[in-house]
Every structure is written in C-alpha cells, then in structure tokens.
C-alpha cells in the first residue's frame, strides 16, 4: 500500500528526472541542428535561409521545408569544406553583407526612435500649418486643331448643343470619348492659358476658344470647390517616412562628422576598374 511518504518521494524523483529533460528540450536560435566535421549548423541558420526562399517554397509543409533546408545547409557546408579559401570577391561580398546588415539594424533603431506623435504633429504643422484652402475646378473641354473649328463649336453650344455629345464627336483629345470630362484639378495642373481661362470662368459656362500648344480648346467649367489642407491622418504615412528620413540623415551626418574618413578620388583610382572582374579572383 502506498503511503503519503512514498507518493512524495515518487513525485520528487519524477521532478528531478523531468527538470533536466525540459532544459534539454529548450530550443532557441543557437540550438545545433547538425554538425559537419565539427562545423555547427544552428536553428538560426535554418530560419534565415527559409526567409530567403522564393515565395512558392514558403507554402510547403513544415516537415518538408525543415528537411529540405537542413539538407541544403549540410550540402553547402560539405562543399565549403573542400576549399576553405575564399576568393577576394567572396570575401568582399561577405563584408558588404555584414556592413549592410549592421547599417540596417542601426537605421531601424533610429527610425523607431524618431517617430512619435509629437514628431509627427511637428512635421504636419511645418508642412500644412499655414496652408490655406485652395480652389479646385471640375471642367470639360473639346480639343480641335483650328480656331475656326473651335468657333463653330461655340456657336453650336450657344444654340443648345450638348457639350458631352460634341466632345465625343469632335474632340481630338484623349478625354473626347468621355465627353471631354477632365475631372477635378487644382492650380498648376494645366498649361497656363488653359488654367487662366478656367480660373476666370463662372461655373456652368463655356469659354471662348483658348489656344495652347495642343490646339484650340472650348472649355466648360462644371463646378468649383475649396480644398482644405489634408488632416494629419490623411498624410500620416508620408509624415512617418519624412520623420524617419530626416532622423536617419541627421544621424549619418553626425556620425560622419565624428568619424576619421579617408577616401580615394577618381584621379587616383580609375573608375573603369569597377568592371574588371579579374580583380575578384583568387
């Protein structure tokens, strides 16, 4: 018959056995998944390689991916041990990769630290704080080659012809099939003579012929509206990018000013040597 003391002893023994087991089963990035002649392959190596696989391979079953990735790493290690001496080009590639990875991590930290609601509000105020509402115009036009054709169109319109129908029939511009509709646009979007004519018009009126480098236009101003400055939320993504970029540029400039930098000029190194791949050989 089991006593309480017996049960307690059994539990202690079980815990003593299971504790090391749990420790042995703990897996992290440094966990060794294979060795090749003493060279260790870790779980981190497998994870990184998986991230670089083409998209079509990412959806394979986990067991298939695990074995395939591990096979590739083992084979690469075996091959790499045949001749451990790398070419100048391979060494430079590794150094460039390390340089880029280190820079990317620092850039990520700078960007993360730069973005805050206060920073975004400051950037928004600087960009849009003084922006006044701007007029926007919705217009249609009919484009023809000569002033005589344009005058004839004005006469037809004054007699009651439908603007959109005439645009579909007579306009040589790309908006013709759409009834001449140009949609909404602000100042600076159209060539000066066209814009000047539109700004001077009243809604639902038709212009006299207007000449531009594209030909002769007959314009109908459909309506106008006032466009307010965008809200912070409207431009949040752009502001985030701007704040990050400015912080990164400022930090790079600061580090560069503090660094001891020497560099060759194109007078000292022939730029054509950049195409000399023989320099990368052993």
C-alpha positions in Angstrom: 0.0 0.0 0.0 1.3 3.4 -1.0 1.8 5.9 1.9 1.9 9.7 1.6 5.7 9.5 2.2 6.0 7.0 -0.7 4.0 9.3 -3.0 6.0 12.4 -2.0 9.2 10.5 -2.7 7.9 9.5 -6.1 6.9 13.0 -7.0 10.3 14.3 -6.0 12.0 11.7 -8.1 9.8 12.5 -11.1 10.5 16.2 -10.8 14.2 15.5 -10.6 14.1 13.5 -13.8 11.9 15.8 -15.7 13.7 19.1 -14.9 16.8 18.2 -16.9 14.6 16.9 -19.7 12.9 20.2 -20.0 16.2 22.0 -20.1 17.5 19.7 -22.8 14.3 20.3 -24.8 14.6 24.1 -24.7 15.1 25.3 -28.2 16.4 28.7 -29.3 18.3 30.3 -32.2 21.6 28.8 -31.1 20.2 25.2 -30.9 22.5 23.0 -33.0 20.5 21.1 -35.6 23.5 19.4 -37.3 27.3 19.2 -37.4 29.5 18.6 -40.4 33.1 17.7 -39.5 32.7 19.7 -36.3 31.1 22.7 -38.1 27.8 23.6 -36.3 24.6 24.4 -38.1 22.0 26.1 -35.9 18.3 26.7 -36.0 19.1 30.4 -36.7 20.8 29.4 -39.9 17.7 27.5 -41.0 15.3 30.3 -40.1 17.4 32.9 -42.1 17.6 30.6 -45.1 13.8 30.0 -45.0 13.1 33.7 -45.2 15.1 33.9 -48.4 13.4 31.1 -50.2 11.2 32.1 -53.2 7.5 32.5 -52.3 6.4 29.3 -53.9 8.5 27.3 -51.5 7.2 29.1 -48.4 3.9 27.2 -48.5 5.4 23.7 -48.4 4.6 21.6 -45.4 6.9 22.4 -42.4 8.5 18.9 -42.3 9.3 19.1 -46.0 10.8 22.6 -45.5 12.8 21.5 -42.4 14.4 18.6 -44.2 15.0 20.4 -47.4 16.6 23.4 -45.7 18.7 21.3 -43.5 19.8 19.2 -46.5 20.9 22.3 -48.3 22.8 23.7 -45.4 24.6 20.4 -44.8 25.5 20.1 -48.5 26.7 23.7 -48.6 28.9 23.0 -45.6 30.3 19.9 -47.1 31.2 21.7 -50.3 32.5 24.7 -48.4 35.0 22.5 -46.5 36.6 21.2 -49.7 38.4 24.5 -50.2 38.1 26.9 -47.3 40.0 29.7 -49.0 37.5 32.2 -50.5 38.1 34.4 -53.5 38.7 38.1 -53.0 35.2 38.7 -54.4 33.5 36.3 -52.0 35.3 37.9 -49.0 34.2 41.3 -50.2 30.7 40.1 -50.6 30.5 38.8 -47.1 32.0 42.0 -45.7 29.5 44.1 -47.7 26.6 41.9 -46.5 27.8 42.4 -42.9 28.2 46.1 -43.4 24.7 46.4 -44.9 23.1 44.3 -42.1 24.8 46.3 -39.4 23.7 49.6 -41.0 20.2 48.3 -41.5 19.8 47.5 -37.8 21.1 50.9 -36.8 18.8 52.6 -39.3 15.9 50.6 -37.9 16.7 51.7 -34.4 17.0 55.3 -35.4 13.7 55.2 -37.4 11.8 53.6 -34.5 13.1 56.1 -32.0 12.3 59.1 -34.2 8.6 58.5 -34.8 6.3 59.8 -32.1 3.0 61.7 -32.1 4.8 64.9 -31.1 7.3 64.5 -34.0 4.5 63.8 -36.5 2.5 66.8 -35.3 5.5 69.0 -35.6 6.2 67.7 -39.2 2.5 68.2 -40.0 2.5 71.8 -38.7 5.6 72.6 -40.7 4.1 71.2 -43.9 0.5 72.2 -43.6 0.1 74.6 -40.7 0.0 77.7 -43.0 -1.9 76.1 -45.9 -5.0 78.0 -46.9 -7.9 76.3 -48.6 -7.3 76.1 -52.4 -9.8 76.3 -55.2 -10.3 73.2 -57.3 -12.0 73.0 -60.7 -14.1 70.4 -62.5 -14.1 71.1 -66.2 -14.7 69.5 -69.6 -13.1 70.5 -72.9 -13.3 69.9 -76.6 -9.9 70.0 -78.4 -9.7 70.8 -82.1 -7.0 71.8 -84.5 -8.1 75.3 -85.7 -9.7 78.4 -84.2 -12.4 78.2 -86.9 -13.4 74.7 -85.7 -13.5 76.0 -82.1 -15.6 79.0 -83.0 -18.1 76.7 -84.8 -18.3 74.6 -81.7 -19.1 77.7 -79.5 -21.9 78.6 -82.0 -23.4 75.1 -81.7 -23.2 75.2 -77.9 -24.9 78.6 -77.8 -27.6 77.1 -80.0 -28.2 74.4 -77.4 -26.0 71.5 -78.5 -24.9 69.1 -75.8 -21.3 69.6 -74.7 -20.6 66.0 -74.0 -22.0 64.8 -77.3 -20.0 67.4 -79.2 -16.8 66.3 -77.3 -17.4 62.7 -78.3 -18.0 63.6 -81.9 -15.4 66.3 -82.4 -12.7 66.3 -79.8 -9.2 65.1 -80.8 -8.1 64.9 -77.2 -8.0 61.6 -75.1 -10.9 62.9 -73.0 -13.2 63.0 -76.0 -14.8 59.6 -75.6 -15.6 60.5 -72.0 -17.5 63.6 -73.1 -14.5 65.8 -72.6 -14.5 65.4 -68.8 -11.2 66.3 -67.1 -12.3 65.7 -63.5 -11.1 67.8 -60.6 -7.8 69.6 -60.8 -6.0 72.4 -58.9 -3.8 75.3 -60.0 -0.6 74.2 -61.6 -2.2 71.1 -63.1 -3.0 72.5 -66.5 -0.9 74.6 -69.0 -1.1 78.3 -68.2 -3.5 79.5 -71.0 -6.0 76.7 -70.1 -5.7 77.4 -66.4 -6.1 81.1 -66.8 -9.3 80.7 -68.8 -10.7 78.2 -66.2 -9.9 80.5 -63.3 -11.7 83.4 -64.9 -14.9 81.4 -65.7 -18.1 81.0 -63.7 -19.5 77.5 -63.2 -21.8 76.1 -65.9 -20.4 78.5 -68.5 -18.5 77.9 -71.8 -15.3 79.7 -72.8 -14.3 81.4 -76.0 -11.7 79.4 -77.9 -8.4 79.0 -75.9 -5.2 78.2 -77.7 -2.4 76.1 -76.2 0.4 74.1 -77.7 -2.1 71.2 -78.1 -4.5 73.1 -80.2 -7.7 75.0 -79.6 -9.9 74.3 -76.6 -13.5 75.0 -75.9 -13.9 74.7 -72.1 -16.9 74.2 -69.9 -16.4 74.8 -66.2 -18.8 72.4 -64.5 -18.2 73.4 -60.8 -15.7 74.6 -58.3 -14.9 73.7 -54.7 -12.5 74.7 -51.9 -10.0 72.0 -50.9 -8.8 72.2 -47.3 -5.4 71.0 -46.2 -5.3 67.3 -45.5 -5.6 66.1 -42.0 -2.7 64.5 -40.1 -4.3 61.1 -40.6 -4.6 61.7 -44.3 -0.8 62.2 -44.6 0.4 60.1 -41.6 2.3 57.6 -43.8 4.1 60.3 -45.7 5.0 62.1 -42.4 6.3 58.9 -40.8 8.6 58.5 -43.8 9.7 62.1 -43.7 10.4 62.0 -39.9 12.4 58.8 -40.3 14.3 60.0 -43.3 15.3 63.3 -41.5 16.4 61.5 -38.4 18.5 59.0 -40.3 20.1 61.7 -42.4 20.9 63.7 -39.3 22.4 60.8 -37.6 24.5 59.8 -40.6 25.8 63.4 -40.9 26.6 63.4 -37.2 28.5 60.1 -37.3 30.3 61.1 -40.5 31.5 64.3 -38.9 32.8 62.4 -35.9 34.5 59.7 -38.0 38.1 59.6 -39.3 37.4 59.1 -43.0 39.9 59.0 -45.9 38.9 58.2 -49.4 40.4 58.0 -52.9 39.4 60.2 -55.7 38.7 59.3 -59.3 42.0 60.9 -60.2 43.7 58.2 -58.0 41.6 55.2 -58.9 40.4 54.7 -62.5 36.6 54.3 -62.4 36.9 51.8 -65.3 38.4 49.3 -62.8 34.9 48.7 -61.4 34.2 46.5 -64.4 37.4 44.5 -64.0 36.1 41.2 -62.6 39.6 39.6 -62.7 40.5 41.6 -59.6 38.0 39.4 -57.7 39.7 36.1 -58.4 42.0 34.2 -56.1 
